[in-house]
Amino acid sequence: MSCCCCSLPDWYFPFESDPRAPFYKRVLFPVGGLFFAWLTELAVDQIQPGQGVVVFTSVLTTLLASFSLLWFIVIASNVISESIVATPRIDSQGIDAQLVRLVFRVVNLVAFVLIILYTASNLGFPLTPVLAGLGVGGLAVALATQNSLEDL
């Protein structure tokens, strides 16, 4: 099976691929990105180029590793949630299935925030103001939704 416009197989296009594709085909690119970032770091350590090249490759490999890790987590959590929903004890259209999917979406969101914070830390951004802003923003949202939650 191949793409309609070229002779490349469908698994070269991970965003357009069938969600029922085997797990190993869907994680090929994120695992490849992690492996490539790791190999690049090893090569830079062995070659020991100039400072500009080291900084440039360090930024690129950090971004590539973070993106690949996030992509892998999203794929893995979707596979896990759908395999839980596919069990005979859960109706695929019922409230339990929706709750399982919601929990895994929250896990994806938490992973996204943690990976962004870790990546920013590795790239040298100060996290103290960001975390303080998130704390104040969370407090503001909590106070704003307090009356709405009481009504529920």
NUROKE-536137 format. One record per atom (N, C-alpha, C): x, y, z; residue in three letters. Coordinates in steps of 0.2 Angstrom, whole numbers, plus 5000, padded with zeros to 4 digits. Atoms other than C-alpha are relative to their C-alpha. Layout:
<sites>
XYZALA;...
</sites>
This chain:
<sites>
500449945000MET;500050005000MET;500450065000MET;499649945000SER;500750174996SER;499650065000SER;500349945000CYS;500350354996CYS;499750024993CYS;500349995007CYS;499250424981CYS;500450044996CYS;499649955004CYS;500550554976CYS;500749984999CYS;499350025001CYS;502150454977CYS;500049935002CYS;499950074999SER;502850284979SER;500249985008SER;499950024993LEU;503150294998LEU;499549975004LEU;500550044996PRO;502250175010PRO;499650055004PRO;500449964996ASP;500850245021ASP;500350025007ASP;499849984993TRP;501850235037TRP;500650055000TRP;499549945000TYR;503050375031TYR;499650065001TYR;500449944999PHE;501550485034PHE;499649995007PHE;500350024993PRO;501150465053PRO;499450035002PRO;500649974999PHE;499850595054PHE;499449984996PHE;500650025004GLU;498850535040GLU;499949925001GLU;500150085000SER;499050345044SER;499449985004SER;500650034996ASP;497650235051ASP;500249995007ASP;499850014992PRO;497550245070PRO;500049935002PRO;500050074998ARG;497250055070ARG;500749974997ARG;499350035003ALA;499050035062ALA;500449975006ALA;499650034995PRO;500249925072PRO;500450055004PRO;499649954996PHE;501050015087PHE;500750014998PHE;499349995002TYR;502749985080TYR;500150054994TYR;500049965006LYS;502350075064LYS;499950085003LYS;500249934998ARG;501650225074ARG;500550035004ARG;499449974995VAL;503150245086VAL;500650004996VAL;499450005004LEU;504450225072LEU;500350075000LEU;499749935000PHE;504650415070PHE;500250035006PHE;499849974994PRO;504650465088PRO;500649975003PRO;499550044997VAL;505850325093VAL;500650024996VAL;499449985004GLY;506950375078GLY;500350065001GLY;499849934998GLY;506950555083GLY;500450005007GLY;499650014993LEU;507550505101LEU;500749974998LEU;499450045001PHE;508850385094PHE;500550054996PHE;499649955004PHE;509450525081PHE;500350055005PHE;499749954996ALA;509650655095ALA;500549975005ALA;499450034996TRP;510650535106TRP;500649994996TRP;499450015005LEU;511750485091LEU;500450074999LEU;499749935002THR;512050675087THR;500450025006THR;499649984994GLU;512550705105GLU;500649965001GLU;499450045000LEU;513750565105LEU;500550024995LEU;499649975005ALA;514450625089ALA;500450065001ALA;499749944998VAL;514750795095VAL;500549995006VAL;499550024994ASP;515550725111ASP;500749984997ASP;499450035003GLN;516750625100GLN;500450054996GLN;499749965005ILE;517150755087ILE;500350065003ILE;499849944996GLN;517250905099GLN;500150064995GLN;500049945005PRO;516851045086PRO;500150065004PRO;499949934997GLY;516951235090GLY;499450015004GLY;500549984995GLN;515851315103GLN;499350014997GLN;500649995003GLY;514551375091GLY;499649944997GLY;500350065003VAL;514251205083VAL;499749965006VAL;500350044995VAL;514051125100VAL;499450035003VAL;500649974998VAL;512751255106VAL;499449994995VAL;500550015005PHE;511851245090PHE;499749935000PHE;500250075000THR;511751055090THR;499749985006THR;500350014994SER;511351055108SER;499350025000SER;500749975000VAL;509851165106VAL;499549954995VAL;500450045004LEU;509251065091LEU;499849935002LEU;500150074997THR;509450895099THR;499550005006THR;500549994994THR;508550955115THR;499350014997THR;500749995003LEU;507051015104LEU;499849934997LEU;500250065003LEU;507050855094LEU;499949945005LEU;500250054995ALA;507150745109ALA;499450015004ALA;500649984996SER;505750835118SER;499449994996SER;500550015004PHE;504650835103PHE;499949934999PHE;500150075001SER;504950655100SER;499749965006SER;500350034994LEU;504650605118LEU;499350025001LEU;500749985000LEU;503050705118LEU;499649964995LEU;500450045005TRP;502450615102TRP;500049935002TRP;500150074998PHE;502850445109PHE;499549995006PHE;500450004994ILE;501950485125ILE;499350004998ILE;500750005003VAL;500350535115VAL;499849944997VAL;500250065004ILE;500450385104ILE;499949945005ILE;500050054995ALA;500750265119ALA;499450015004ALA;500649994995SER;499350345130SER;499449994996SER;500650015004ASN;498150335115ASN;499949924999ASN;500050075001VAL;498550155112VAL;499849965007VAL;500250034993ILE;498350115131ILE;499350015001ILE;500749984999SER;496750205132SER;499549964996SER;500550045005GLU;495950125117GLU;500049925001GLU;500050074998SER;496549955123SER;499649995006SER;500550004995ILE;495649985139ILE;499350004998ILE;500649995002VAL;494150045131VAL;499749944996VAL;500250065004ALA;494149885119ALA;499849945004ALA;500250064996THR;493949765134THR;499349995000THR;500750015001PRO;492249685134PRO;499650035006PRO;500349974995ARG;491849755151ARG;499850074999ARG;500249935001ILE;491749935144ILE;499750014994ILE;500349995006ASP;490549995132ASP;500450064997ASP;499649955003SER;491450095119SER;499750074999SER;500449935001GLN;490150235118GLN;499850025007GLN;500349984993GLY;489750235137GLY;500450055004GLY;499749954996ILE;490250355151ILE;500749975002ILE;499450034997ASP;491650235157ASP;500650014994ASP;499549995005ALA;492550245140ALA;500250074999ALA;499949935001GLN;492350435139GLN;500550025006GLN;499649984994LEU;493150445157LEU;500749974999LEU;499450025001VAL;494550335152VAL;500450044995VAL;499749965005ARG;494950435137ARG;500250075003ARG;499849944997LEU;494850595147LEU;500650005005LEU;499450014996VAL;496050535160VAL;500650004996VAL;499350005004PHE;497350495147PHE;500150064996PHE;499949935002ARG;497050665139ARG;500350045005ARG;499749964995VAL;497450745155VAL;500749985002VAL;499450025000VAL;498950635156VAL;500550034995VAL;499749975006ASN;499450695139ASN;500250085002ASN;499949934999LEU;499250875145LEU;500550015005LEU;499550004995VAL;500250845161VAL;500749994997VAL;499450025003ALA;501650765151ALA;500250064995ALA;499849945005PHE;501650915138PHE;500350055005PHE;499749944996VAL;501851045152VAL;500749985003VAL;499350024997LEU;503250945161LEU;500550004995LEU;499550005005ILE;504150915145ILE;500250074997ILE;499849935002ILE;504051095140ILE;500450045005ILE;499649974995LEU;504651155157LEU;500749975000LEU;499450035000TYR;506051025156TYR;500550024995TYR;499649975006THR;506551085139THR;500250075001THR;499849934999ALA;506551265144ALA;500550005005ALA;499450004995SER;507651225159SER;500649984997SER;499450025003ASN;508851135148ASN;500350054995ASN;499749955004LEU;508951275136LEU;500250075003LEU;499749954996GLY;509351395150GLY;499550065002GLY;500549954998PHE;507651485152PHE;499950005008PHE;500150014992PRO;507351535171PRO;499349985001PRO;500750034999LEU;505851435177LEU;499750035006LEU;500349974994THR;505551525193THR;499450054999THR;500549965002PRO;504551665185PRO;499449974997PRO;500550045004VAL;503651545174VAL;499549965005VAL;500350044995LEU;503151435189LEU;499650045005LEU;500349954996ALA;502651585199ALA;499350024996ALA;500549985004GLY;501551645185GLY;499449944999GLY;500550055001LEU;500751475183LEU;499649995007LEU;500350014993GLY;500351465202GLY;499550065001GLY;500549944999VAL;499551645202VAL;499449994995VAL;500650015005GLY;498551595186GLY;499649945002GLY;500450054998GLY;497951435193GLY;499650025006GLY;500449974994LEU;497451525209LEU;499450044997LEU;500549955003ALA;496451655198ALA;499549954997ALA;500550045003VAL;495651515188VAL;499549965006VAL;500450044995ALA;495151415204ALA;499550055004ALA;500549954997LEU;494351575212LEU;499550024995LEU;500549985005ALA;493451615196ALA;499549954999ALA;500550055001THR;492651445194THR;499749975007THR;500350024993GLN;492251425213GLN;499250005000GLN;500750005000ASN;490451485211ASN;499749954995ASN;500350045005SER;490151385195SER;500049935003SER;500050074997LEU;490751225204LEU;499549995006LEU;500550004995GLU;489651265219GLU;499349984997GLU;500650015003ASP;488151275207ASP;499949924998ASP;500050065002LEU;488551105200LEU;499949955006LEU;
</sites>
